[in-house]
């Protein structure tokens, strides 16, 4: 990338802070939920009960985290993604801010992996 086209570091850092604050608000400061657990992975393919827009939003929201992990090997990204997303789901469950849902875990990990692969590919092409 041409150095004159680079985004200033302080702007990138500000965008990351905003992103993480928005994620915290979306994940932990929403309406109270009952303590529910969904361990049925097949719910992902039940198009009658699956909210497609919510699924796509979950996918998109986690893509930037893939950028943050772009310098790691793919196995580390998968492991860290699993630990991060499972921790988020457990915290939502314990704090009554969401349902512990394996479908959410899968979709969010896919979002991170999409981000990782996009940014890894772009990084390789630029260098």
DSSP file (Angstrom, degrees, kcal/mol; ACC not computed):
  #  RESIDUE AA STRUCTURE BP1 BP2  ACC     N-H-->O    O-->H-N    N-H-->O    O-->H-N    TCO  KAPPA ALPHA  PHI   PSI    X-CA   Y-CA   Z-CA
    1    1 A X              0   0    0      0, 0.0     2,-0.2     0, 0.0     5,-0.1   0.000 360.0 360.0 360.0 138.0    0.0    0.0    0.0
    2    2 A X    >   -     0   0    0      1,-0.1     3,-2.4     3,-0.1     4,-0.3  -0.467 360.0-131.2 -63.2 127.6    1.2    3.5   -0.9
    3    3 A X  G >  S+     0   0    0      1,-0.3     3,-1.1    -2,-0.2    -1,-0.1   0.793 106.8  60.0 -55.2 -29.0    2.3    5.2    2.4
    4    4 A X  G 3  S+     0   0    0      1,-0.2    -1,-0.3     3,-0.0    -2,-0.1   0.678 103.8  51.9 -73.4 -14.8    0.3    8.3    1.4
    5    5 A X  G <  S+     0   0    0     -3,-2.4    -1,-0.2     2,-0.1    -2,-0.2   0.348  85.1 115.5 -99.6   4.5   -2.9    6.1    1.4
    6    6 A X    <   -     0   0    0     -3,-1.1     2,-0.4    -4,-0.3     3,-0.0  -0.456  69.7-118.8 -76.9 146.5   -2.4    4.7    4.8
    7    7 A X        -     0   0    0     -2,-0.1     5,-0.1     1,-0.1    -1,-0.1  -0.711  39.0-103.6 -82.5 131.3   -4.8    5.4    7.6
    8    8 A X    >>  -     0   0    0     -2,-0.4     4,-2.0     1,-0.1     3,-0.6  -0.226  25.4-122.5 -56.6 144.1   -3.2    7.2   10.5
    9    9 A X  H 3> S+     0   0    0      1,-0.2     4,-2.6     2,-0.2     5,-0.2   0.870 110.4  55.3 -56.7 -42.0   -2.5    4.9   13.5
   10   10 A X  H 3> S+     0   0    0      1,-0.2     4,-2.1     2,-0.2    -1,-0.2   0.852 106.9  51.3 -64.8 -32.4   -4.5    7.1   15.9
   11   11 A X  H <> S+     0   0    0     -3,-0.6     4,-2.5     2,-0.2    -1,-0.2   0.922 110.5  48.5 -68.4 -44.0   -7.5    6.8   13.6
   12   12 A X  H  X S+     0   0    0     -4,-2.0     4,-2.2     2,-0.2    -2,-0.2   0.913 112.2  48.7 -61.1 -42.9   -7.2    3.0   13.5
   13   13 A X  H  X S+     0   0    0     -4,-2.6     4,-2.4     2,-0.2    -1,-0.2   0.904 110.9  50.3 -64.5 -40.5   -6.9    2.9   17.3
   14   14 A X  H  X S+     0   0    0     -4,-2.1     4,-2.5    -5,-0.2    -2,-0.2   0.914 109.8  50.6 -63.2 -42.7   -9.9    5.1   17.7
   15   15 A X  H  X S+     0   0    0     -4,-2.5     4,-2.7     1,-0.2    -2,-0.2   0.889 110.0  50.5 -62.2 -39.4  -11.9    2.9   15.4
   16   16 A X  H  X S+     0   0    0     -4,-2.2     4,-2.7     2,-0.2     5,-0.2   0.912 110.0  49.7 -64.9 -42.3  -10.9   -0.2   17.4
   17   17 A X  H  X S+     0   0    0     -4,-2.4     4,-2.3     2,-0.2    -2,-0.2   0.934 113.1  46.7 -61.4 -45.7  -11.9    1.4   20.7
   18   18 A X  H  X S+     0   0    0     -4,-2.5     4,-2.6     2,-0.2     5,-0.2   0.925 112.0  51.4 -61.6 -45.0  -15.3    2.3   19.2
   19   19 A X  H  X S+     0   0    0     -4,-2.7     4,-2.5     1,-0.2    -2,-0.2   0.939 112.1  45.2 -58.0 -49.3  -15.7   -1.2   17.7
   20   20 A X  H  X S+     0   0    0     -4,-2.7     4,-2.4     2,-0.2    -1,-0.2   0.865 112.4  51.4 -67.6 -35.3  -15.0   -2.9   21.1
   21   21 A X  H  X S+     0   0    0     -4,-2.3     4,-2.4    -5,-0.2    -1,-0.2   0.922 111.3  47.7 -65.0 -42.9  -17.3   -0.5   23.0
   22   22 A X  H  X S+     0   0    0     -4,-2.6     4,-2.8     2,-0.2    -2,-0.2   0.914 111.8  50.7 -62.8 -42.3  -20.1   -1.1   20.6
   23   23 A X  H  X S+     0   0    0     -4,-2.5     4,-2.6    -5,-0.2     5,-0.2   0.915 110.0  49.3 -62.6 -42.8  -19.5   -4.9   20.9
   24   24 A X  H  X S+     0   0    0     -4,-2.4     4,-2.6     2,-0.2     5,-0.5   0.922 112.6  48.3 -62.0 -43.4  -19.6   -4.7   24.7
   25   25 A X  H  X S+     0   0    0     -4,-2.4     4,-1.6     1,-0.2    -2,-0.2   0.934 115.2  44.4 -61.6 -46.1  -22.8   -2.7   24.5
   26   26 A X  H  < S+     0   0    0     -4,-2.8    -2,-0.2     1,-0.2    -1,-0.2   0.864 120.7  39.8 -66.8 -36.3  -24.4   -5.2   22.1
   27   27 A X  H  < S+     0   0    0     -4,-2.6    -2,-0.2    -5,-0.2    -1,-0.2   0.817 131.4  16.8 -85.5 -31.5  -23.2   -8.3   23.9
   28   28 A X  H  < S+     0   0    0     -4,-2.6    -3,-0.2    -5,-0.2    -2,-0.2   0.505 113.0  61.9-126.4  -5.2  -23.7   -7.3   27.6
   29   29 A X  S  < S+     0   0    0     -4,-1.6     2,-0.2    -5,-0.5    -1,-0.1  -0.372  78.4 105.2-122.5  54.9  -26.0   -4.3   27.9
   30   30 A X  S    S-     0   0    0      1,-0.2     3,-0.1    -3,-0.2    68,-0.0  -0.677  78.3 -54.7-122.8-179.5  -29.2   -5.5   26.5
   31   31 A X        -     0   0    0     -2,-0.2    -1,-0.2     1,-0.1    -2,-0.0  -0.168  66.0 -92.1 -60.6 145.6  -32.5   -6.6   27.9
   32   32 A X        -     0   0    0     -3,-0.1     2,-0.3     1,-0.0    65,-0.2  -0.247  44.5-166.1 -55.5 138.8  -32.7   -9.3   30.5
   33   33 A X        -     0   0    0     63,-2.7    65,-0.2    65,-0.1     2,-0.1  -0.917  24.6-105.3-124.6 154.6  -33.1  -12.9   29.2
   34   34 A X        -     0   0    0     -2,-0.3     2,-1.4     1,-0.1    64,-0.1  -0.376  48.5 -93.8 -67.1 157.8  -34.0  -16.1   30.9
   35   35 A X        +     0   0    0     64,-0.1     2,-0.3    -2,-0.1    64,-0.1  -0.641  64.6 161.5 -76.9  96.4  -31.2  -18.5   31.4
   36   36 A X        -     0   0    0     -2,-1.4    64,-2.1    62,-0.3     2,-0.4  -0.874  26.1-158.4-117.2 152.5  -31.6  -20.7   28.4
   37   37 A X  E     -a  100   0A   0     -2,-0.3     2,-0.6    62,-0.2    64,-0.2  -0.998   2.4-167.7-129.7 129.5  -29.1  -23.0   26.7
   38   38 A X  E     +a  101   0A   0     62,-3.5    64,-2.8    -2,-0.4    65,-0.3  -0.934  18.2 161.4-117.6 107.8  -29.3  -24.1   23.1
   39   39 A X        +     0   0    0     -2,-0.6     2,-1.1    62,-0.2    -1,-0.1   0.254  41.3 112.8-104.4   9.9  -27.0  -27.0   22.3
   40   40 A X    >   -     0   0    0      1,-0.2     3,-1.6     2,-0.1     4,-0.2  -0.726  42.6-175.7 -90.0  99.0  -28.8  -28.0   19.2
   41   41 A X  G >  S+     0   0    0     -2,-1.1     3,-1.5     1,-0.3     4,-0.2   0.743  78.6  71.6 -64.7 -23.9  -26.4  -27.3   16.3
   42   42 A X  G >  S+     0   0    0      1,-0.3     3,-1.5     2,-0.2     4,-0.3   0.663  75.6  81.6 -69.3 -14.9  -29.1  -28.3   13.8
   43   43 A X  G X  S+     0   0    0     -3,-1.6     3,-1.2     1,-0.3    -1,-0.3   0.790  79.0  69.5 -58.1 -26.8  -31.0  -25.1   14.7
   44   44 A X  G <  S+     0   0    0     -3,-1.5    -1,-0.3     1,-0.3    -2,-0.2   0.834 103.4  41.7 -59.1 -32.2  -28.6  -23.4   12.2
   45   45 A X  G <  S+     0   0    0     -3,-1.5     2,-1.2    -4,-0.2    -1,-0.3   0.366  87.6  99.5-100.1   3.8  -30.4  -25.2    9.4
   46   46 A X    X>  -     0   0    0     -3,-1.2     4,-1.9    -4,-0.3     3,-0.8  -0.752  50.1-177.5 -90.9  93.0  -33.9  -24.7   10.7
   47   47 A X  T 34 S+     0   0    0     -2,-1.2     5,-0.2     1,-0.3    -1,-0.2   0.581  74.5  65.4 -73.8  -9.0  -34.9  -21.8    8.6
   48   48 A X  T 34 S+     0   0    0      1,-0.1    -1,-0.3    -3,-0.1    -2,-0.1   0.849 116.8  24.9 -77.1 -35.0  -38.3  -21.5   10.3
   49   49 A X  T <4 S+     0   0    0     -3,-0.8     2,-0.4    -6,-0.1    -2,-0.2   0.606 101.4  97.2-104.4 -14.5  -36.8  -20.5   13.6
   50   50 A X     <  -     0   0    0     -4,-1.9     2,-1.0    -7,-0.1     3,-0.1  -0.631  67.5-141.6 -80.4 128.4  -33.5  -19.0   12.4
   51   51 A X     >  -     0   0    0     -2,-0.4     4,-2.3     1,-0.2     5,-0.2  -0.800  13.3-163.5 -88.7 104.3  -33.5  -15.3   12.1
   52   52 A X  H  > S+     0   0    0     -2,-1.0     4,-2.6     1,-0.2     5,-0.2   0.877  86.2  51.3 -60.2 -41.9  -31.4  -14.8    9.0
   53   53 A X  H  > S+     0   0    0      1,-0.2     4,-2.4     2,-0.2    -1,-0.2   0.894 111.1  48.5 -65.4 -37.9  -30.7  -11.1    9.6
   54   54 A X  H  > S+     0   0    0      2,-0.2     4,-2.5     1,-0.2    -1,-0.2   0.892 111.6  50.3 -66.2 -39.9  -29.5  -11.8   13.1
   55   55 A X  H  X S+     0   0    0     -4,-2.3     4,-2.1     2,-0.2    -2,-0.2   0.925 112.2  46.2 -64.0 -45.6  -27.3  -14.6   11.8
   56   56 A X  H  X S+     0   0    0     -4,-2.6     4,-2.7     2,-0.2    -2,-0.2   0.903 112.2  51.3 -64.7 -41.6  -25.8  -12.3    9.2
   57   57 A X  H  X S+     0   0    0     -4,-2.4     4,-2.9     2,-0.2    -2,-0.2   0.925 109.4  50.1 -61.7 -44.7  -25.3   -9.5   11.7
   58   58 A X  H  X S+     0   0    0     -4,-2.5     4,-1.0     1,-0.2    -1,-0.2   0.908 111.8  49.2 -58.8 -42.0  -23.5  -11.9   14.1
   59   59 A X  H >< S+     0   0    0     -4,-2.1     3,-0.5     1,-0.2     4,-0.5   0.945 114.6  43.3 -61.6 -49.8  -21.3  -13.1   11.2
   60   60 A X  H >X S+     0   0    0     -4,-2.7     3,-1.2     1,-0.2     4,-0.5   0.883 106.8  60.4 -66.4 -40.5  -20.4   -9.5   10.2
   61   61 A X  H 3< S+     0   0    0     -4,-2.9    -1,-0.2     1,-0.3     3,-0.2   0.778 107.5  45.2 -61.7 -26.7  -19.8   -8.2   13.7
   62   62 A X  T XX S+     0   0    0     -4,-1.0     4,-0.7    -3,-0.5     3,-0.7   0.508  86.5  89.9 -98.0  -3.7  -17.0  -10.7   14.4
   63   63 A X  H X> S+     0   0    0     -3,-1.2     3,-1.3    -4,-0.5     4,-0.8   0.905  80.9  59.9 -58.5 -43.3  -15.2  -10.2   11.1
   64   64 A X  H >X S+     0   0    0     -4,-0.5     4,-1.4     1,-0.3     3,-0.6   0.812  94.6  63.7 -58.7 -28.2  -13.0   -7.4   12.5
   65   65 A X  H <> S+     0   0    0     -3,-0.7     4,-1.2     1,-0.2    -1,-0.3   0.845  94.2  62.0 -64.4 -30.7  -11.6   -9.7   15.2
   66   66 A X  H << S+     0   0    0     -3,-1.3    -1,-0.2    -4,-0.7    -2,-0.2   0.855 100.6  53.3 -60.1 -35.0  -10.1  -11.8   12.4
   67   67 A X  H X< S+     0   0    0     -4,-0.8     3,-1.5    -3,-0.6    -1,-0.2   0.917 104.8  54.5 -63.4 -43.1   -8.0   -8.7   11.4
   68   68 A X  H 3< S+     0   0    0     -4,-1.4     3,-0.3     1,-0.3    -1,-0.2   0.774 113.9  41.5 -62.5 -27.3   -6.8   -8.5   15.0
   69   69 A X  T >< S+     0   0    0     -4,-1.2     3,-2.1    -3,-0.2    -1,-0.3   0.251  78.8 114.6-103.3  10.7   -5.6  -12.1   14.8
   70   70 A X  T <   +     0   0    0     -3,-1.5    -1,-0.2     1,-0.3    -2,-0.1   0.657  69.8  59.8 -63.4 -17.7   -4.1  -12.0   11.3
   71   71 A X  T 3  S+     0   0    0     -3,-0.3    -1,-0.3    -4,-0.2     2,-0.2   0.474  92.4  85.7 -89.5  -1.1   -0.5  -12.6   12.4
   72   72 A X  S <  S-     0   0    0     -3,-2.1     2,-0.2     1,-0.1    -3,-0.0  -0.534  87.4-100.4 -94.2 163.0   -1.3  -15.9   14.0
   73   73 A X    >>  -     0   0    0     -2,-0.2     4,-2.0     1,-0.1     3,-0.6  -0.496  38.9-108.0 -77.8 156.3   -1.4  -19.3   12.4
   74   74 A X  H 3> S+     0   0    0      1,-0.3     4,-2.5     2,-0.2     5,-0.2   0.825 116.9  55.8 -59.6 -36.3   -4.9  -20.6   11.6
   75   75 A X  H 3> S+     0   0    0      1,-0.2     4,-2.1     2,-0.2    -1,-0.3   0.888 109.0  48.0 -65.1 -37.5   -5.0  -23.3   14.3
   76   76 A X  H <> S+     0   0    0     -3,-0.6     4,-2.9     2,-0.2     5,-0.3   0.883 110.2  52.2 -67.7 -38.5   -4.3  -20.6   16.9
   77   77 A X  H  X S+     0   0    0     -4,-2.0     4,-2.6     2,-0.2    -2,-0.2   0.921 110.2  48.6 -63.6 -43.7   -7.0  -18.4   15.5
   78   78 A X  H  X S+     0   0    0     -4,-2.5     4,-2.4     2,-0.2    -2,-0.2   0.930 114.2  45.5 -61.5 -45.8   -9.5  -21.2   15.7
   79   79 A X  H  X S+     0   0    0     -4,-2.1     4,-2.5     2,-0.2    -2,-0.2   0.941 115.3  45.6 -64.9 -48.1   -8.5  -22.0   19.3
   80   80 A X  H  X S+     0   0    0     -4,-2.9     4,-2.9     1,-0.2     5,-0.2   0.890 112.8  52.0 -62.8 -38.9   -8.6  -18.4   20.4
   81   81 A X  H  X S+     0   0    0     -4,-2.6     4,-2.8    -5,-0.3     5,-0.3   0.932 110.1  48.2 -62.0 -46.1  -11.9  -17.8   18.6
   82   82 A X  H  X S+     0   0    0     -4,-2.4     4,-2.2    -5,-0.2     5,-0.2   0.926 114.7  45.4 -60.5 -45.8  -13.4  -20.8   20.3
   83   83 A X  H  X S+     0   0    0     -4,-2.5     4,-2.1     2,-0.2    -2,-0.2   0.922 116.0  46.2 -64.4 -44.7  -12.2  -19.7   23.7
   84   84 A X  H  X S+     0   0    0     -4,-2.9     4,-2.3     2,-0.2    -2,-0.2   0.953 116.6  42.1 -63.7 -51.4  -13.3  -16.0   23.2
   85   85 A X  H  X S+     0   0    0     -4,-2.8     4,-2.6     1,-0.2    -2,-0.2   0.889 114.6  50.5 -68.5 -39.4  -16.7  -16.8   21.8
   86   86 A X  H  X S+     0   0    0     -4,-2.2     4,-2.5    -5,-0.3    -1,-0.2   0.902 110.9  50.5 -64.1 -39.7  -17.5  -19.5   24.4
   87   87 A X  H  X S+     0   0    0     -4,-2.1     4,-2.6    -5,-0.2    -2,-0.2   0.913 110.5  49.3 -62.5 -43.1  -16.4  -17.1   27.1
   88   88 A X  H  X S+     0   0    0     -4,-2.3     4,-2.5     2,-0.2    -2,-0.2   0.934 111.8  48.3 -61.6 -46.3  -18.7  -14.4   25.7
   89   89 A X  H  X S+     0   0    0     -4,-2.6     4,-2.2     1,-0.2    -2,-0.2   0.907 112.5  48.6 -62.0 -42.0  -21.6  -16.9   25.5
   90   90 A X  H  X S+     0   0    0     -4,-2.5     4,-2.9     2,-0.2     5,-0.2   0.913 111.6  49.5 -64.3 -42.4  -21.0  -18.1   29.1
   91   91 A X  H  X S+     0   0    0     -4,-2.6     4,-2.3     1,-0.2     6,-0.3   0.898 110.9  49.7 -63.7 -40.1  -20.8  -14.5   30.4
   92   92 A X  H  <>S+     0   0    0     -4,-2.5     5,-2.5    -5,-0.2     6,-1.2   0.911 113.1  47.4 -63.3 -41.2  -24.1  -13.7   28.6
   93   93 A X  H ><5S+     0   0    0     -4,-2.2     3,-1.0     3,-0.2    -2,-0.2   0.946 114.5  44.6 -64.5 -49.7  -25.7  -16.7   30.2
   94   94 A X  H 3<5S+     0   0    0     -4,-2.9    -1,-0.2     1,-0.2    -2,-0.2   0.859 117.0  45.5 -65.0 -36.6  -24.5  -16.1   33.7
   95   95 A X  T 3<5S-     0   0    0     -4,-2.3    -1,-0.2    -5,-0.2    -2,-0.2   0.400 110.0-121.1 -88.9   3.4  -25.3  -12.3   33.5
   96   96 A X  T < 5S+     0   0    0     -3,-1.0   -63,-2.7    -4,-0.4    -3,-0.2   0.809  80.8 118.9  61.1  31.9  -28.8  -13.1   32.0
   97   97 A X  S   <S-     0   0    0     -5,-2.5     2,-0.3    -6,-0.3    -4,-0.2   0.365  78.4  -8.0-105.9   2.1  -27.9  -11.0   29.0
   98   98 A X  S    S-     0   0    0     -6,-1.2     2,-0.4   -65,-0.2   -62,-0.3  -0.982  74.8 -86.2-177.7 177.8  -28.2  -13.7   26.4
   99   99 A X        -     0   0    0     -2,-0.3     2,-0.9   -64,-0.1   -62,-0.2  -0.836  37.8-118.2-103.0 137.6  -28.7  -17.4   25.7
  100  100 A X  E     +a   37   0A   0    -64,-2.1   -62,-3.5    -2,-0.4     2,-0.5  -0.694  48.4 175.3 -74.8 110.9  -25.8  -19.8   25.6
  101  101 A X  E  >  -a   38   0A   0     -2,-0.9     4,-1.9   -64,-0.2   -62,-0.2  -0.969  35.8-159.1-131.7 118.3  -26.2  -20.9   22.0
  102  102 A X  H  > S+     0   0    0    -64,-2.8     4,-2.4    -2,-0.5     5,-0.2   0.796  97.8  59.7 -65.9 -27.0  -23.9  -23.2   20.1
  103  103 A X  H  > S+     0   0    0    -65,-0.3     4,-2.8     2,-0.2    -1,-0.2   0.923 104.9  48.8 -65.6 -43.1  -25.2  -21.8   16.8
  104  104 A X  H  > S+     0   0    0      2,-0.2     4,-2.9     1,-0.2     5,-0.3   0.913 110.0  52.4 -60.2 -42.2  -24.0  -18.3   17.9
  105  105 A X  H  X S+     0   0    0     -4,-1.9     4,-2.2     1,-0.2    -2,-0.2   0.943 112.2  44.8 -59.2 -48.1  -20.6  -19.8   18.8
  106  106 A X  H  X S+     0   0    0     -4,-2.4     4,-2.3     2,-0.2    -2,-0.2   0.935 115.3  46.4 -62.5 -48.0  -20.4  -21.4   15.3
  107  107 A X  H  X S+     0   0    0     -4,-2.8     4,-2.3     1,-0.2    -2,-0.2   0.915 113.3  49.0 -63.0 -43.9  -21.5  -18.3   13.4
  108  108 A X  H  X S+     0   0    0     -4,-2.9     4,-2.3    -5,-0.2    -1,-0.2   0.895 111.1  49.4 -65.3 -39.8  -19.3  -16.0   15.4
  109  109 A X  H  X S+     0   0    0     -4,-2.2     4,-2.7    -5,-0.3    -1,-0.2   0.906 109.6  52.1 -64.7 -40.8  -16.2  -18.2   14.9
  110  110 A X  H  X S+     0   0    0     -4,-2.3     4,-2.6     2,-0.2    -2,-0.2   0.911 108.4  52.1 -60.7 -41.0  -17.0  -18.3   11.2
  111  111 A X  H  X S+     0   0    0     -4,-2.3     4,-2.3     2,-0.2    -2,-0.2   0.927 110.4  47.1 -59.8 -45.9  -17.1  -14.5   11.2
  112  112 A X  H  X S+     0   0    0     -4,-2.3     4,-2.8     1,-0.2    -2,-0.2   0.917 112.6  49.8 -61.9 -43.2  -13.7  -14.3   12.8
  113  113 A X  H  X S+     0   0    0     -4,-2.7     4,-2.8     2,-0.2     5,-0.2   0.879 108.6  52.2 -66.2 -37.5  -12.3  -16.9   10.4
  114  114 A X  H  X S+     0   0    0     -4,-2.6     4,-2.6     2,-0.2    -1,-0.2   0.944 112.3  46.5 -60.6 -47.1  -13.7  -14.9    7.4
  115  115 A X  H  X S+     0   0    0     -4,-2.3     4,-2.7     1,-0.2     5,-0.3   0.921 112.3  50.3 -60.3 -44.7  -12.0  -11.8    8.7
  116  116 A X  H  X S+     0   0    0     -4,-2.8     4,-2.6     1,-0.2     5,-0.2   0.939 113.0  45.2 -58.6 -49.0   -8.8  -13.7    9.3
  117  117 A X  H  X S+     0   0    0     -4,-2.8     4,-2.1     2,-0.2    -1,-0.2   0.884 114.2  49.0 -66.8 -38.8   -8.7  -15.1    5.8
  118  118 A X  H  X S+     0   0    0     -4,-2.6     4,-2.6    -5,-0.2    -2,-0.2   0.969 117.1  39.9 -62.7 -52.8   -9.6  -11.8    4.2
  119  119 A X  H  X S+     0   0    0     -4,-2.7     4,-2.6     1,-0.2    -2,-0.2   0.830 114.2  53.4 -70.8 -31.6   -7.0   -9.8    6.0
  120  120 A X  H  X S+     0   0    0     -4,-2.6     4,-2.2    -5,-0.3    -1,-0.2   0.919 112.1  45.9 -65.7 -43.2   -4.4  -12.6    5.8
  121  121 A X  H  X S+     0   0    0     -4,-2.1     4,-2.3    -5,-0.2    -2,-0.2   0.924 114.9  46.3 -64.6 -45.9   -4.9  -12.7    2.0
  122  122 A X  H  X S+     0   0    0     -4,-2.6     4,-2.0     2,-0.2    -2,-0.2   0.912 112.1  51.7 -63.6 -42.6   -4.8   -8.9    1.7
  123  123 A X  H  X S+     0   0    0     -4,-2.6     4,-1.1     1,-0.2    -2,-0.2   0.909 111.0  47.4 -61.5 -43.2   -1.7   -8.7    3.9
  124  124 A X  H  < S+     0   0    0     -4,-2.2     3,-0.4     1,-0.2    -1,-0.2   0.909 112.7  48.9 -65.5 -41.9    0.1  -11.3    1.8
  125  125 A X  H  < S+     0   0    0     -4,-2.3    -1,-0.2     1,-0.2    -2,-0.2   0.818 111.4  50.0 -68.0 -30.5   -0.8   -9.5   -1.5
  126  126 A X  H  <        0   0    0     -4,-2.0    -1,-0.2     1,-0.2    -2,-0.2   0.696 360.0 360.0 -81.8 -18.7    0.3   -6.1   -0.2
  127  127 A X     <        0   0    0     -4,-1.1    -1,-0.2    -3,-0.4    -2,-0.2   0.425 360.0 360.0-112.4 360.0    3.7   -7.4    1.0
